[in-house]
Amino acid sequence: MGFPLLREFPKLGVILDMSNAQEIEVSAKDLPLHCPSPEVALWSSHPRVFLDVAKTGHVACPYCGSKYKLKAGEVPSHH
């Protein structure tokens, strides 16, 4: 059993448990992958960080803990 992935937002007085966050499935056309996605409201976002999901097929955002996985059978193209 691992430790929960907790994210603290002191200004809001909130601590979120991200250990049960749902994985977001992405395709090769979504690469290069970055978090937060354009759908996230500006007020609730963090600095943009690019994530290397192609290396292992899975990656988690170091800021918010969002989990991403590459769709099965997807092959990232080289730029």
N, C-alpha and C positions, 0 to 999 in steps of 0.2 A: 504494500500500500504506500503510495507516494504522498507527499505533502500537497495540500491544495494550492492552486495557483491563485494567489490573492492580489488584487490591484486596489491600492488605496488612493482615494481622491480627497485629500484633507480639506480643501476649500469647500467641498460639498458635504463633508462629513459622511462619506460613503466608502464602504469597503465591499468590493465585488469578488465573488468566488468564480473564477474563470475556468476552473478545472473541469467543469462539465459543459463547456462551451461547444456548440455544434460545429462540426467541420464544414467549411464552405468548399464545394467542389468547383474547380476551375479547369478550363480547357487551355490548350496551347495558344489559342487566339487571345487569351486573357493575359499573356505574358508580354512584357515583363510585369510581374505581379507587384502591386504595392498596397499598403494599408495606411490609412483608411481608404475604403473604396469611395468613388464619387457619390454613392447613395447616402453616405453618412452626413448628417447635418453638421455644418461648420462649427456650431457651438459645442458639439460633443466629440469633436475629432482631436487627434494628436498629430504631431509632425509626421509627414509622409516618410515611410520607410519602405525600401524595395526588398522583397523577400525572394529567396532562391528556392522555389518549390521544385524545380527541375532536378536538383541534385539527389534528393531522396524520395520525392513524391509527396512529402508532407512538410509543413512548416508552420510555426506559430509566430504571431507578431510579438515582438519584445515589449511593446507599449501596452497593448490592450488584451493580449492573450488570444485574439481571434485565431482559429485554426483553419488552415487551408490544405486541401489535397488535390493533386492532379488527377483528372479523370483517367480511369483505366484505359490503356491503349493509346493515350495521347503521347505524341512525340514532339517535344519542343524543337522548333527550328532554330538554327544558329543565325545570329544577326551579323 
